[in-house]
Amino acid sequence: MEIILYEAKDKKSLVLKEFTKLSFINSKAAAEYLGYSFLAASLMFLLVGFAPIIKEEAKYQLKRLFTFSAPEASVESVFFENSKKIVEEEAAKYGVDTDFSLVIPKISATSKIIANVDPADENKYKELLKTGVAHATGTKFPGNNGTIYLFAHSTNNPENIVRYNAVFYLLKELEPEDEVIVFFAGQKFVYKVTKNFIAEAGDLKWLSGDENEEKLILQTCWPPGTTFKRLIVEAKPL
């Protein structure tokens, strides 16, 4: 009898152990199933939520790979183009170009500037001065340190104002603080008159100066219509 009871008790324990084991396995499987289900649902949610972004990003990357497009203009180049356009429009208002031109608002003087004219070659510069103001060869250009030397005709004869393109015939009216504008290489350079004076024809001391400082010199004959002396106007950049 005791043996039968023991065996029954032992079988009951075995069944209980098996049941517990199965319950644990089922619980673990259920937990794993729930975990995988949650992960799958989360992935689906992310895919649905970010689908438009992923789509646009994919389109952009594919376009970059298979479509050639010119590089966008940098901020500097856009600024330069806008500035260049403004300068061209301003020069056009004065009736000059931006290659190399002179404007003196106070005396309404406007002219193109002919670069690199030899002031010692009278025959050559006389012809050139009929069409514009001369820039002396060997002197500087706007935007560079040193002296920029421009010269032109003056005259006291109204008939010769047109004949000789006497751009500087009113140069004597310029005073300190008056403005002189030079357009050069697509840029605008503004100078303020610092002084004016009369020099002897052979006196060239006014051409010397600090080579580390930019200076604009305007020169014409004085008195107008003669070659006795020189009227010099000196200006410095703003």
C-alpha positions in Angstrom: 0.0 0.0 0.0 2.8 2.3 0.9 4.5 1.5 -2.4 1.4 2.4 -4.4 1.0 5.7 -2.5 4.6 6.6 -3.1 4.4 5.8 -6.8 1.2 7.9 -7.1 2.8 10.7 -5.2 5.9 10.5 -7.4 3.8 10.6 -10.6 1.9 13.6 -9.4 5.1 15.5 -8.8 6.4 14.5 -12.2 3.2 15.7 -13.8 3.4 18.9 -11.9 7.0 19.5 -13.0 6.1 18.8 -16.6 3.1 21.2 -16.4 5.3 23.9 -14.8 7.9 23.3 -17.5 5.3 23.6 -20.3 3.9 26.7 -18.7 7.3 28.3 -18.6 8.0 27.4 -22.2 4.6 28.7 -23.3 5.1 31.9 -21.3 8.5 32.4 -22.9 7.2 31.8 -26.4 4.3 34.2 -25.7 6.7 36.9 -24.5 8.9 36.4 -27.5 5.9 36.5 -29.8 4.7 39.7 -28.2 8.3 41.2 -28.4 8.6 40.4 -32.1 5.1 41.7 -32.8 5.9 44.9 -31.0 9.2 45.3 -32.9 7.4 44.6 -36.2 4.7 47.1 -35.4 7.3 49.7 -34.4 9.2 49.2 -37.7 5.9 49.5 -39.6 5.1 52.7 -37.8 8.5 54.2 -38.5 8.3 53.2 -42.2 4.9 54.7 -42.6 5.8 57.8 -40.6 9.1 58.4 -42.4 8.1 57.2 -45.8 7.7 60.7 -47.4 11.1 61.8 -46.0 12.8 58.6 -47.2 11.1 59.0 -50.6 12.3 62.6 -51.1 15.8 61.8 -49.9 16.0 58.8 -52.3 14.8 61.0 -55.2 17.4 63.7 -54.3 20.3 61.2 -54.2 19.2 59.6 -57.4 19.0 63.0 -59.1 22.5 63.8 -57.9 23.8 60.6 -59.3 22.2 60.7 -62.7 21.5 64.3 -63.4 24.3 66.9 -64.1 23.6 70.4 -62.9 25.8 73.4 -62.8 27.1 74.3 -59.3 25.2 77.0 -57.6 26.7 80.5 -57.5 28.5 81.3 -54.3 27.5 84.3 -52.1 30.7 86.1 -53.3 30.0 85.7 -57.0 26.3 86.7 -56.6 27.5 89.8 -54.7 30.1 90.6 -57.3 27.6 90.3 -60.2 25.1 92.5 -58.4 27.8 95.1 -57.6 29.0 95.0 -61.2 25.5 95.6 -62.5 25.1 98.6 -60.2 28.4 100.1 -61.3 27.5 99.6 -65.0 24.1 101.3 -64.4 25.7 104.3 -62.7 28.3 104.7 -65.4 25.6 104.6 -68.0 23.8 107.5 -66.3 27.0 109.6 -66.9 27.3 108.3 -70.5 30.5 106.5 -69.9 31.6 102.8 -69.7 33.3 100.9 -66.9 36.4 100.0 -68.8 38.3 103.2 -68.0 36.4 106.5 -67.7 36.4 109.7 -65.7 33.5 111.7 -64.2 33.8 115.0 -62.3 30.3 115.8 -61.2 31.0 119.4 -60.1 32.1 120.6 -63.5 30.0 118.1 -65.5 33.2 116.6 -67.0 32.9 113.1 -68.4 35.3 111.2 -70.7 36.8 107.9 -71.5 40.4 107.5 -70.4 43.1 106.3 -72.8 45.6 104.1 -71.0 49.4 104.2 -71.3 49.9 107.4 -73.2 53.4 108.8 -73.4 53.3 112.4 -72.1 56.7 113.1 -73.7 55.4 112.2 -77.2 53.5 115.4 -78.2 52.5 114.3 -81.7 50.9 111.1 -80.3 49.1 112.5 -77.3 47.8 115.5 -79.2 45.8 113.2 -81.4 44.7 111.0 -78.6 43.5 113.9 -76.5 41.0 114.7 -79.2 39.1 111.6 -78.1 39.6 111.4 -74.4 41.6 112.0 -71.2 45.1 110.4 -71.2 46.6 108.1 -68.6 50.3 108.6 -68.5 52.3 105.5 -69.2 54.4 104.2 -66.3 51.9 105.5 -63.7 49.5 103.4 -61.7 45.9 102.3 -62.2 43.0 102.8 -59.8 43.1 100.4 -56.8 46.9 100.3 -56.6 49.3 102.2 -54.4 51.2 105.0 -56.2 50.3 107.9 -58.5 47.6 107.8 -61.1 48.4 110.6 -63.6 45.7 111.8 -66.0 46.1 114.8 -68.3 43.9 116.5 -70.9 43.4 119.7 -72.8 42.1 123.0 -71.5 41.2 126.1 -73.7 39.8 129.6 -73.4 38.3 129.4 -76.8 34.7 128.0 -76.9 35.3 126.8 -80.5 38.3 124.7 -79.4 36.4 123.1 -76.5 34.8 120.8 -79.0 37.7 120.7 -81.4 40.3 119.6 -78.8 37.9 117.8 -76.4 38.9 120.2 -73.6 37.6 118.1 -70.8 39.6 119.9 -68.2 38.8 123.5 -69.2 36.9 123.9 -65.9 39.4 122.1 -63.7 40.3 125.3 -62.0 36.9 125.3 -60.3 37.7 122.2 -58.2 38.3 122.6 -54.5 39.2 120.4 -51.6 36.5 117.8 -50.8 35.1 117.9 -54.4 34.5 114.4 -55.8 36.2 112.7 -58.7 35.0 109.3 -60.0 37.1 106.9 -62.0 35.5 103.8 -63.5 38.1 101.1 -64.2 37.9 97.4 -65.0 34.2 97.2 -64.0 34.7 98.9 -60.7 34.0 102.4 -59.4 36.7 104.4 -57.5 35.9 107.6 -55.7 38.4 110.3 -54.9 38.2 113.5 -52.9 40.2 116.6 -54.0 42.9 117.4 -51.4 44.5 120.4 -53.1 45.1 122.3 -56.4 48.0 124.5 -57.4 49.9 126.0 -60.3 53.3 124.6 -61.3 55.9 125.6 -63.8 55.9 123.7 -67.1 59.2 121.9 -66.3 58.5 121.3 -62.6 57.6 117.6 -62.0 58.1 117.5 -58.2 54.3 117.0 -57.8 54.6 113.6 -59.5 56.8 112.2 -56.7 55.2 111.0 -53.5 54.7 108.0 -51.2 54.5 104.9 -53.4 52.6 103.1 -50.6 49.8 105.6 -50.9 47.3 105.9 -53.8 47.0 109.3 -55.3 45.2 110.7 -58.3 46.7 113.6 -60.3 44.7 115.6 -62.8 46.8 117.9 -65.0 46.1 120.5 -67.7 47.8 123.6 -69.1 47.5 127.0 -67.5 46.2 129.5 -68.3 43.6 127.8 -70.5 44.7 127.7 -74.2 48.4 128.2 -73.4 51.3 125.9 -72.4 53.0 128.3 -70.0 52.3 126.5 -66.8 50.4 123.5 -65.4 47.3 123.4 -63.3 47.5 120.4 -60.9 44.6 118.9 -58.9 45.5 116.2 -56.4 42.9 113.8 -55.0 43.0 110.8 -52.7 40.7 107.8 -52.4 37.8 107.8 -49.9 
